[in-house]
Amino acid sequence: MKILVTGWFSFEQMGATAGDLLARDLVCDWLAQASIAFDTAVTPPFSGGVDWHAVDPEGYSHIVFVCGPFGNGPPLTEFLERFRHCRLFGLNLSMLQSLEEWNPFDLLLERDSSRCARPDMVFLTRQKQVPAIGVIIVHPQEEYGVRARHQSANAALQRMLDDREVSRVPVDTRLDVNAGGLRTPAEVESLIARMDVIVTTRLHGLVMGIKNDTPVLAIDPIVGGAKVYRQAQTIGWPVVFRADEISDVSLAEAFDYCLGEEARTCARECRRRAESGLSSLRDEFLTALTGGKGP
């Protein structure tokens, strides 16, 4: 007995989802625990398996198709014909046609069909949680002239994140035209506040992260440092780089620090320091505006 585990992750451009992969991995775990030999059929960008077009069909006794909608048509028709000698099992499928009309399976444990419905098997999966990282990058600012290094600074952050399994959440703080459909400061800040870490080349990425006690890895994209670097110094936040002093190693070390509790404690202290430093600002402003008469 040898199983070929397949699904929409086995076909090009068929919209395989995170749920499809979770269901696949669960089935593979079951087979491994039962000491049943199996291969997984994948197509790029997925890896770690075989190409069902290239393998010898006679090397398999069973096909298991896992998760998703399933109907009588391409590309399934070619696939089913190639492995027609195998016993065909279906797991967690939504059957697009009545089973009385078409059911190619020797065993079908469907998610839903004309005869029944079951809970999606992804409910049985357990997945590790990875950090949620708010990514706030600045557009080129021509006013800084030759000192500007926006592209290289943003690229350094992206390289650092590429080396880690994290959930990247792009956060656009610009509100006249917003890439993520955010409309108000509350919507922007509510998203920032829910992140585990912020990585940014924007001043207000730094400010709104620290304001919400969220550690921030900040790069000032201006050679020698400008407003981002100066603000971090002012509030005492240590995880800030100037564009001309960054390296992949230093960014990696800084990011690892930001994931720890020490960084979150430091962010709280910096937020309190900033609030304290602004405690007299309102009175200074109103006194100057009213000539000392008060509002």
DRENGU-795231 format. One line per 4 residues: number of its first residue (from 1); for each residue x, z, y of C-alpha. Coordinates in steps of 0.02 Angstrom, whole numbers. Layout:
<nodes>
NUM) X Z Y | ...
</nodes>
This chain:
<nodes>
1) 0 0 0 | 63 -46 173 | -43 -44 330 | -30 -152 486
5) -102 -54 633 | -171 -171 764 | -276 -167 921 | -283 -250 1091
9) -103 -194 1117 | -61 -325 983 | -120 -472 1090 | -53 -541 1253
13) -151 -510 1413 | -298 -427 1327 | -307 -274 1438 | -243 -138 1322
17) -278 32 1401 | -205 206 1392 | -352 251 1281 | -309 110 1161
21) -130 175 1145 | -186 355 1122 | -304 303 982 | -167 197 903
25) -42 340 905 | -169 456 827 | -198 336 682 | -10 317 660
29) 7 506 654 | -126 515 519 | -39 383 415 | 132 466 434
33) 61 635 384 | -15 554 229 | 153 469 188 | 72 297 197
37) 188 155 248 | 137 60 403 | 193 -55 543 | 117 -69 716
41) 85 -241 790 | 128 -251 975 | 158 -380 1108 | 253 -361 1273
45) 257 -259 1378 | 234 -141 1230 | 378 -117 1110 | 425 -26 950
49) 326 -133 829 | 310 -305 751 | 235 -471 804 | 86 -509 693
53) 118 -696 716 | 292 -678 640 | 271 -555 496 | 233 -607 318
57) 47 -572 294 | 75 -544 109 | 178 -390 152 | 19 -293 197
61) -125 -230 94 | -233 -164 237 | -264 -204 420 | -326 -66 534
65) -394 -124 701 | -404 22 822 | -508 46 980 | -600 -65 1100
69) -735 -197 1100 | -737 -310 947 | -828 -476 932 | -828 -637 835
73) -717 -753 937 | -540 -791 994 | -409 -721 983 | -481 -622 836
77) -531 -774 734 | -349 -831 712 | -293 -654 675 | -427 -621 544
81) -393 -787 459 | -205 -750 448 | -237 -584 360 | -393 -634 264
85) -324 -567 98 | -306 -389 171 | -437 -254 169 | -497 -237 348
89) -534 -66 424 | -605 -39 598 | -588 124 695 | -662 173 863
93) -733 0 899 | -880 -52 1005 | -959 -192 905 | -1020 -330 1019
97) -1139 -405 893 | -1267 -331 777 | -1192 -280 610 | -1330 -376 525
101) -1265 -531 614 | -1077 -504 590 | -972 -368 510 | -802 -423 442
105) -747 -246 394 | -724 -168 224 | -736 -1 312 | -803 19 489
109) -798 189 575 | -859 125 741 | -874 205 911 | -1040 117 934
113) -1135 -22 849 | -1312 -74 805 | -1318 65 674 | -1238 218 757
117) -1127 294 891 | -985 421 879 | -878 514 1006 | -724 415 1055
121) -578 468 946 | -468 494 1100 | -553 664 1109 | -442 711 960
125) -278 665 1046 | -162 786 1132 | -47 717 1265 | 90 803 1361
129) 62 819 1548 | 190 740 1663 | 219 779 1848 | 109 692 1976
133) 222 623 2112 | 157 568 2280 | 257 419 2342 | 252 399 2531
137) 364 262 2597 | 386 201 2774 | 374 23 2836 | 526 -50 2926
141) 545 21 3100 | 634 -109 3205 | 657 10 3350 | 804 89 3258
145) 897 -76 3251 | 1053 -90 3142 | 1041 95 3095 | 883 63 2994
149) 900 67 2804 | 716 72 2755 | 728 -52 2610 | 878 31 2527
153) 807 206 2550 | 638 159 2476 | 725 67 2333 | 830 222 2293
157) 671 325 2272 | 595 193 2160 | 751 186 2049 | 750 373 2031
161) 567 372 1977 | 596 226 1858 | 709 339 1754 | 571 469 1727
165) 402 483 1646 | 297 535 1795 | 128 488 1866 | 164 395 2027
169) 29 405 2159 | 60 293 2309 | -3 380 2465 | -20 277 2623
173) -28 388 2777 | -69 243 2893 | -254 242 2936 | -284 89 3043
177) -254 -14 2885 | -234 88 2726 | -169 14 2563 | -261 142 2456
181) -428 141 2544 | -402 313 2622 | -499 331 2784 | -470 503 2860
185) -330 631 2879 | -427 745 2761 | -425 612 2625 | -238 585 2646
189) -193 768 2649 | -307 815 2505 | -214 690 2396 | -44 753 2453
193) -94 934 2418 | -134 894 2236 | 38 822 2198 | 176 917 2106
197) 311 837 2213 | 315 717 2360 | 452 586 2376 | 455 507 2547
201) 544 413 2684 | 409 458 2810 | 410 604 2932 | 231 653 2897
205) 260 637 2710 | 384 778 2733 | 273 877 2851 | 109 865 2755
209) 197 902 2591 | 278 1061 2655 | 119 1108 2749 | 33 1114 2579
213) 175 1208 2492 | 224 1052 2395 | 410 1020 2371 | 470 860 2453
217) 618 748 2416 | 644 664 2585 | 760 524 2638 | 784 486 2821
221) 799 296 2817 | 905 294 2975 | 1094 297 2961 | 1157 463 3028
225) 983 537 3021 | 839 535 3145 | 669 618 3153 | 648 652 2966
229) 817 735 2948 | 797 832 3111 | 626 898 3059 | 690 958 2890
233) 833 1049 2978 | 712 1126 3102 | 602 1204 2969 | 745 1243 2849
237) 695 1124 2710 | 853 1083 2611 | 802 930 2508 | 833 793 2635
241) 957 650 2638 | 1018 528 2768 | 1013 345 2719 | 1202 331 2722
245) 1234 479 2605 | 1117 453 2459 | 1170 419 2280 | 1070 402 2121
249) 1151 560 2052 | 1113 666 2205 | 933 606 2210 | 909 646 2026
253) 976 822 2050 | 866 848 2202 | 712 787 2111 | 743 904 1966
257) 757 1047 2090 | 591 999 2170 | 505 1016 2001 | 552 1200 1989
261) 469 1358 2053 | 615 1395 2169 | 576 1238 2268 | 392 1283 2283
265) 439 1456 2347 | 557 1376 2472 | 419 1258 2529 | 304 1406 2564
269) 441 1491 2664 | 472 1333 2765 | 287 1313 2799 | 277 1491 2865
273) 433 1464 2969 | 356 1308 3046 | 193 1398 3085 | 290 1540 3165
277) 392 1419 3270 | 232 1344 3338 | 142 1508 3372 | 163 1497 3561
281) 136 1310 3579 | -50 1319 3620 | -26 1448 3757 | 123 1356 3832
285) 23 1196 3839 | -135 1271 3914 | -39 1378 4038 | 53 1226 4102
289) -108 1125 4107 | -211 1255 4201 | -77 1330 4312 | -87 1495 4220
293) -274 1518 4244 | -313 1498 4061 | -447 1388 3981
</nodes>
